[in-house]
Amino acid sequence: MRNHHISRHNSFYAIGLSYKKADAEVRGKFSLDVPAIDCLMAQGKQEGIDGLLAISTCNRTELYGFAQHPFQLIKLLCDQTQGSVEEFQNVAYVYKNHDAISHMFKVGTGLDSQILGDFEIISQIKQGFYRAKKHEMTNPFLERLCNSVIQASKRIKNETELSSGATSVAFASVRYILDTIPNISNKNILLFGTGKIGRNTCENLIKHSDNSHITLINRTREKAEAIAGKFQLTVKDYGELQTEIRKADILVVATGAQLPTVSKALIYSKKPLLILDLSVPKNVSDDVRELDNVSLVHLDQLSQVTDETLTRRRKFVPKAEEIIEHVKKDFLKWLETRKFAPVINALKEKLKVMKAEEIDFQSKKLSDFNTDQAEIISERIIQKITKQFANHLKKSNGDMDDSLELIQKVFQLEIESKWADS
């Protein structure tokens, strides 16, 4: 059995990198697919990390977990990805305890997203938690925290219009295509790969452009057919990629490959071709730019397409922050209580032992001793004493740890410290 008690010196950390400081290439080096997350969990477990959550999207990769030093988490991430510690340090952020909790709320509610109010991330947190649970790497703290973030996200969705109006990278791609390509309805569009953003782009294109000339190619044909059926697209084999690129006016690349899948060598057509690379890591090599007839646009450039929708969304940020504060306050209250509950319970037990000994002693000594009355009175005194201590602990802002230590010393209580200092 692994010891699930966190030592006094463990803290809760959030470490990661995002689109704010890391470009697509660097994010690509640190991206984690499901097998990598599974390896990371297994390695973390082996190294005695207690409680670990990993999220990786095209905009960020983050680890949340308990460690004695954040470097333990940074090393885990670098061991399981192509990125080095030096690269990580150039673009990274590290948050501790309360700041790490606040960061997770901000991320999970779309306030930290590349496109404000993008709620994709909450499903990543749910999946991340599910994977952690599968590897027995969760604990009551992480479970409660994830549930609180999910609750805040739900409330923001229902009570504000933070994510109203269509705006997402997929929407931005469609806007870009519609703004740059005239007579879109007559153009041939090729979607290579079945990544989420690519699929959404296609769905939006069909809605906005009356275009029926959309072809889909994926390495595994079954996957392509499942999606094509939904949108009435034509499916072609992976082997026909080169031929189909020659016919295309617009190529949307949305594969999940770790290395570029489209290079200059694949492109023979002389007519204008617009390529949108909606993959992280990048899936179109830079050498494509050498071709005069090709224009290449990557996800990061598209995300800067802001419009009225975003301006409108910003108005709802204060309300969203208010909801976060409210939910976070409940979580922190639970955390504080959880921190001192073991001490209060141990104190109660200690006082009860004293009471039992005293009642036993007095009942033997005094002939007309009323055990029932003595029980009632002493029980009430114990309640009052423990309540005083609990109230003191609730109020002690920064010095709770000192108070807890003092109570344990005075009453000689034996308790395994369960939670991180905060």
KEMARDO-921110 format. One line per 8 residues: number of its first residue (from 1); their letters; for each residue x, y, z of C-alpha. Coordinates in nm, 3 decimals, always signed. Last residue first. Example, Ala and Ser with C-alpha at 12.3 -4.5 7.8 and 13.67 -1.06 7.14 Angstrom:
2	SA	+1.367:-0.106:+0.714  +1.230:-0.450:+0.780
# end
This chain:
422	SDAWKSEI	-0.123:+2.652:+0.232  +0.044:+2.363:+0.402  -0.049:+2.039:+0.236  -0.294:+1.802:+0.382  -0.301:+1.484:+0.585  -0.090:+1.539:+0.893  -0.090:+1.205:+1.071  -0.223:+1.271:+1.419
414	ELQFVKQI	-0.110:+1.170:+1.767  -0.232:+1.425:+2.020  -0.019:+1.526:+2.316  -0.285:+1.765:+2.448  -0.052:+2.064:+2.469  +0.160:+1.957:+2.173  -0.131:+1.881:+1.937  -0.301:+2.207:+2.030
406	LELSDDMD	+0.026:+2.395:+1.970  +0.082:+2.235:+1.632  -0.268:+2.317:+1.518  -0.223:+2.676:+1.631  +0.110:+2.707:+1.448  -0.043:+2.562:+1.132  -0.339:+2.797:+1.156  -0.110:+3.099:+1.171
398	GNSKKLHN	-0.205:+3.278:+0.853  -0.573:+3.335:+0.902  -0.668:+3.213:+1.247  -1.045:+3.262:+1.231  -1.147:+2.906:+1.152  -0.890:+2.775:+1.399  -1.030:+2.986:+1.683  -1.380:+2.869:+1.603
390	AFQKTIKQ	-1.270:+2.505:+1.609  -1.092:+2.555:+1.943  -1.395:+2.717:+2.102  -1.617:+2.439:+1.962  -1.386:+2.177:+2.111  -1.423:+2.337:+2.455  -1.800:+2.375:+2.429  -1.858:+2.017:+2.314
382	IIRESIIE	-1.629:+1.883:+2.592  -1.823:+2.089:+2.849  -2.147:+1.945:+2.719  -2.017:+1.588:+2.748  -1.896:+1.667:+3.102  -2.239:+1.785:+3.209  -2.438:+1.501:+3.050  -2.201:+1.227:+3.169
374	AQDTNFDS	-2.194:+1.366:+3.527  -2.572:+1.362:+3.529  -2.583:+1.001:+3.415  -2.310:+0.886:+3.657  -2.487:+1.019:+3.969  -2.243:+0.962:+4.259  -2.414:+0.868:+4.586  -2.130:+0.652:+4.723
366	LKKSQFDI	-1.844:+0.871:+4.608  -1.502:+0.714:+4.543  -1.592:+0.443:+4.294  -1.811:+0.679:+4.093  -1.543:+0.947:+4.114  -1.272:+0.729:+3.954  -1.494:+0.600:+3.673  -1.622:+0.950:+3.603
358	EEAKMVKL	-1.262:+1.080:+3.591  -1.138:+0.801:+3.364  -1.434:+0.843:+3.128  -1.391:+1.221:+3.115  -1.017:+1.198:+3.046  -1.085:+0.949:+2.765  -1.356:+1.180:+2.632  -1.113:+1.472:+2.638
350	KEKLANIV	-0.864:+1.274:+2.425  -1.136:+1.172:+2.180  -1.250:+1.533:+2.140  -0.891:+1.646:+2.084  -0.844:+1.378:+1.819  -1.160:+1.497:+1.647  -1.047:+1.860:+1.661  -0.706:+1.765:+1.520
342	PAFKRTEL	-0.854:+1.552:+1.241  -1.104:+1.832:+1.152  -0.829:+2.094:+1.124  -0.730:+2.048:+0.761  -1.064:+1.928:+0.639  -1.223:+2.237:+0.783  -0.972:+2.454:+0.600  -1.027:+2.265:+0.274
334	WKLFDKKV	-1.405:+2.281:+0.297  -1.381:+2.656:+0.351  -1.142:+2.678:+0.058  -1.393:+2.497:-0.167  -1.681:+2.717:-0.056  -1.471:+3.028:-0.123  -1.381:+2.892:-0.467  -1.748:+2.861:-0.560
326	HEIIEEAK	-1.818:+3.223:-0.465  -1.497:+3.363:-0.611  -1.565:+3.178:-0.939  -1.919:+3.319:-0.958  -1.784:+3.673:-0.906  -1.519:+3.615:-1.172  -1.790:+3.517:-1.419  -1.984:+3.835:-1.339
318	PVFKRRRT	-1.669:+4.043:-1.390  -1.594:+3.864:-1.722  -1.938:+3.921:-1.873  -1.853:+4.247:-2.047  -1.558:+4.076:-2.215  -1.800:+3.860:-2.412  -1.932:+4.152:-2.612  -1.582:+4.246:-2.727
310	LTEDTVQS	-1.531:+3.882:-2.818  -1.846:+3.868:-3.028  -1.762:+4.196:-3.198  -1.462:+4.030:-3.359  -1.121:+3.897:-3.280  -0.913:+3.706:-3.527  -0.604:+3.651:-3.315  -0.683:+3.284:-3.290
302	LQDLHVLS	-0.631:+3.255:-3.663  -0.263:+3.346:-3.642  -0.207:+3.082:-3.375  -0.389:+2.812:-3.574  -0.153:+2.843:-3.870  -0.200:+3.006:-4.212  -0.019:+2.898:-4.526  -0.053:+3.070:-4.864
294	VNDLERVD	+0.047:+2.864:-5.165  +0.092:+2.982:-5.526  +0.445:+3.111:-5.475  +0.579:+2.789:-5.322  +0.856:+2.856:-5.070  +0.596:+2.871:-4.792  +0.555:+2.493:-4.819  +0.908:+2.465:-4.673
286	DSVNKPVS	+0.752:+2.551:-4.333  +0.624:+2.199:-4.296  +0.251:+2.145:-4.238  +0.149:+1.943:-3.935  +0.228:+2.193:-3.661  +0.222:+2.033:-3.313  -0.055:+2.130:-3.264  -0.286:+2.108:-3.563
278	LDLILLPK	-0.517:+2.355:-3.740  -0.289:+2.416:-4.037  -0.493:+2.611:-4.290  -0.361:+2.584:-4.644  -0.483:+2.817:-4.921  -0.395:+2.704:-5.272  -0.368:+2.924:-5.579  -0.318:+2.723:-5.900
270	KSYILAKS	+0.021:+2.568:-5.982  -0.059:+2.227:-5.837  +0.225:+1.998:-5.748  +0.215:+1.989:-5.368  +0.328:+1.675:-5.186  +0.699:+1.761:-5.201  +0.637:+2.095:-5.023  +0.541:+1.908:-4.708
262	VTPLQAGT	+0.221:+1.785:-4.546  +0.243:+1.531:-4.262  +0.453:+1.733:-4.017  +0.551:+1.531:-3.708  +0.357:+1.443:-3.389  +0.046:+1.352:-3.587  -0.298:+1.452:-3.460  -0.423:+1.555:-3.802
254	AVVLIDAK	-0.624:+1.868:-3.874  -0.502:+2.005:-4.206  -0.752:+2.215:-4.402  -0.661:+2.241:-4.771  -0.839:+2.502:-4.983  -0.840:+2.523:-5.362  -0.805:+2.146:-5.396  -0.753:+1.940:-5.713
246	RIETQLEG	-0.377:+1.893:-5.668  -0.430:+1.823:-5.297  -0.664:+1.540:-5.400  -0.399:+1.377:-5.619  -0.140:+1.397:-5.341  -0.375:+1.258:-5.076  -0.486:+0.964:-5.287  -0.302:+0.704:-5.079
238	YDKVTLQF	-0.497:+0.816:-4.771  -0.812:+0.694:-4.941  -1.095:+0.930:-5.038  -1.417:+1.017:-4.856  -1.676:+1.253:-5.005  -1.869:+1.459:-4.750  -2.235:+1.427:-4.653  -2.184:+1.590:-4.310
230	KGAIAEAK	-2.271:+1.306:-4.070  -2.166:+1.039:-4.315  -1.830:+1.209:-4.356  -1.757:+1.175:-3.986  -1.803:+0.797:-3.970  -1.640:+0.761:-4.309  -1.325:+0.942:-4.200  -1.291:+0.722:-3.893
222	ERTRNILT	-1.336:+0.411:-4.103  -1.070:+0.532:-4.352  -0.784:+0.529:-4.106  -0.515:+0.768:-4.228  -0.781:+1.031:-4.291  -0.902:+1.199:-4.608  -1.217:+1.410:-4.636  -1.347:+1.581:-4.949
214	IHSNDSHK	-1.568:+1.889:-4.949  -1.726:+2.005:-5.275  -2.079:+2.052:-5.139  -2.035:+2.411:-5.041  -2.343:+2.607:-4.943  -2.098:+2.846:-4.773  -2.189:+2.921:-4.414  -2.333:+2.595:-4.285
206	ILNECTNR	-2.097:+2.370:-4.482  -1.804:+2.583:-4.374  -1.914:+2.565:-4.009  -1.922:+2.184:-4.018  -1.589:+2.182:-4.194  -1.431:+2.409:-3.935  -1.580:+2.197:-3.657  -1.422:+1.885:-3.808
198	GIKGTGFL	-1.087:+2.061:-3.840  -1.106:+2.185:-3.481  -1.181:+1.833:-3.355  -0.907:+1.655:-3.544  -1.025:+1.428:-3.825  -0.734:+1.447:-4.063  -0.700:+1.604:-4.409  -0.998:+1.819:-4.507
190	LINKNSIN	-1.001:+1.909:-4.876  -1.210:+2.195:-5.010  -1.283:+2.241:-5.378  -1.418:+2.585:-5.461  -1.745:+2.676:-5.630  -1.930:+2.772:-5.310  -1.635:+2.985:-5.194  -1.695:+3.241:-5.465
182	PITDLIYR	-1.421:+3.472:-5.329  -1.156:+3.338:-5.092  -1.003:+3.571:-4.833  -1.293:+3.678:-4.611  -1.483:+3.349:-4.629  -1.167:+3.150:-4.555  -1.072:+3.374:-4.260  -1.423:+3.369:-4.116
174	VSAFAVST	-1.421:+2.991:-4.148  -1.089:+2.971:-3.968  -1.212:+3.208:-3.693  -1.520:+2.989:-3.642  -1.300:+2.684:-3.604  -1.072:+2.873:-3.366  -1.376:+2.956:-3.163  -1.634:+3.226:-3.165
166	AGSSLETE	-1.999:+3.175:-3.231  -2.208:+3.390:-3.003  -2.245:+3.327:-2.633  -1.956:+3.197:-2.427  -1.949:+3.459:-2.154  -2.323:+3.506:-2.172  -2.371:+3.469:-1.800  -2.584:+3.259:-1.564
158	NKIRKSAQ	-2.597:+2.920:-1.737  -2.245:+2.894:-1.878  -2.095:+3.067:-1.575  -2.285:+2.826:-1.349  -2.162:+2.523:-1.540  -1.800:+2.647:-1.529  -1.822:+2.710:-1.155  -1.958:+2.356:-1.100
150	IVSNCLRE	-1.684:+2.203:-1.314  -1.423:+2.398:-1.114  -1.579:+2.278:-0.787  -1.587:+1.917:-0.908  -1.221:+1.937:-1.006  -1.129:+2.080:-0.663  -1.331:+1.819:-0.472  -1.169:+1.535:-0.662
142	LFPNTMEH	-0.824:+1.687:-0.630  -0.859:+1.728:-0.251  -1.022:+1.387:-0.197  -0.729:+1.214:-0.372  -0.656:+1.120:-0.730  -0.368:+0.912:-0.865  -0.535:+0.573:-0.858  -0.428:+0.518:-1.221
134	KKARYFGQ	-0.788:+0.509:-1.346  -0.864:+0.803:-1.119  -0.594:+1.009:-1.290  -0.736:+0.919:-1.631  -1.087:+1.024:-1.523  -0.950:+1.348:-1.379  -0.779:+1.432:-1.705  -1.096:+1.350:-1.895
126	KIQSIIEF	-1.300:+1.587:-1.675  -1.031:+1.855:-1.706  -1.025:+1.810:-2.083  -1.406:+1.840:-2.090  -1.370:+2.171:-1.909  -1.117:+2.296:-2.165  -1.355:+2.310:-2.460  -1.544:+2.591:-2.289
118	DGLIQSDL	-1.396:+2.878:-2.486  -1.504:+3.185:-2.291  -1.224:+3.406:-2.416  -1.045:+3.272:-2.723  -0.692:+3.187:-2.621  -0.843:+3.056:-2.301  -0.759:+3.198:-1.957  -1.114:+3.297:-1.868
110	GTGVKFMH	-1.250:+2.970:-2.011  -1.394:+2.843:-1.683  -1.146:+2.561:-1.633  -0.843:+2.784:-1.685  -0.947:+3.047:-1.432  -1.055:+2.788:-1.174  -0.728:+2.599:-1.222  -0.530:+2.919:-1.174
102	SIADHNKY	-0.711:+3.000:-0.850  -0.621:+2.658:-0.706  -0.257:+2.699:-0.813  -0.250:+3.045:-0.653  -0.391:+2.903:-0.329  -0.126:+2.626:-0.318  +0.161:+2.708:-0.557  +0.176:+2.831:-0.915
94	VYAVNQFE	+0.451:+2.763:-1.169  +0.456:+2.923:-1.512  +0.659:+2.823:-1.814  +0.798:+2.987:-2.126  +1.175:+2.991:-2.085  +1.175:+2.734:-1.805  +1.017:+2.473:-2.031  +1.280:+2.518:-2.298
86	EVSGQTQD	+1.555:+2.468:-2.038  +1.377:+2.161:-1.890  +1.366:+2.000:-2.234  +1.061:+1.924:-2.449  +1.002:+1.605:-2.647  +0.753:+1.479:-2.388  +0.728:+1.218:-2.111  +1.052:+1.296:-1.928
78	CLLKILQF	+0.993:+1.672:-1.965  +0.654:+1.648:-1.793  +0.782:+1.433:-1.508  +1.082:+1.667:-1.462  +0.849:+1.966:-1.432  +0.640:+1.780:-1.173  +0.937:+1.696:-0.951  +1.072:+2.047:-1.015
70	PHQAFGYL	+0.766:+2.186:-0.838  +0.916:+2.081:-0.502  +0.775:+1.869:-0.222  +0.499:+1.754:-0.452  +0.123:+1.747:-0.478  -0.024:+1.779:-0.825  -0.152:+1.980:-1.118  +0.018:+1.934:-1.455
62	ETRNCTSI	-0.044:+2.161:-1.751  -0.013:+2.160:-2.130  -0.169:+2.450:-2.317  -0.325:+2.584:-2.637  -0.361:+2.270:-2.852  -0.486:+2.090:-2.545  -0.304:+1.894:-2.274  -0.429:+1.840:-1.922
54	ALLGDIGE	-0.260:+1.631:-1.653  -0.379:+1.566:-1.296  -0.172:+1.427:-1.013  -0.246:+1.330:-0.652  +0.029:+1.191:-0.436  +0.363:+1.190:-0.618  +0.552:+0.887:-0.483  +0.797:+0.851:-0.770
46	QKGQAMLC	+0.628:+0.532:-0.886  +0.293:+0.706:-0.894  +0.434:+0.991:-1.098  +0.586:+0.741:-1.345  +0.253:+0.563:-1.386  +0.067:+0.891:-1.429  +0.321:+1.014:-1.687  +0.297:+0.688:-1.878
38	DIAPVDLS	-0.084:+0.720:-1.892  -0.055:+1.084:-1.999  +0.185:+0.978:-2.276  -0.061:+0.711:-2.396  -0.340:+0.976:-2.400  -0.148:+1.238:-2.599  +0.072:+1.494:-2.429  +0.197:+1.816:-2.590
30	FKGRVEAD	+0.529:+1.953:-2.469  +0.709:+1.966:-2.802  +0.396:+2.091:-2.977  +0.366:+2.376:-2.729  +0.716:+2.483:-2.838  +0.618:+2.481:-3.206  +0.282:+2.642:-3.144  +0.436:+2.939:-2.967
22	AKKYSLGI	+0.487:+2.948:-2.591  +0.436:+3.268:-2.392  +0.059:+3.326:-2.389  -0.020:+3.008:-2.587  +0.029:+2.808:-2.268  +0.288:+2.648:-2.043  +0.261:+2.437:-1.732  +0.301:+2.386:-1.361
14	AYFSNHRS	+0.023:+2.387:-1.102  +0.142:+2.298:-0.754  -0.012:+2.172:-0.429  +0.241:+2.164:-0.150  +0.413:+1.884:+0.033  +0.614:+1.968:+0.343  +0.387:+1.822:+0.607  +0.394:+1.487:+0.435
6	IHHNRM	+0.091:+1.384:+0.234  -0.081:+1.081:+0.368  -0.175:+0.833:+0.099  +0.106:+0.595:+0.190  +0.126:+0.344:-0.091  +0.000:+0.000:+0.000
# end
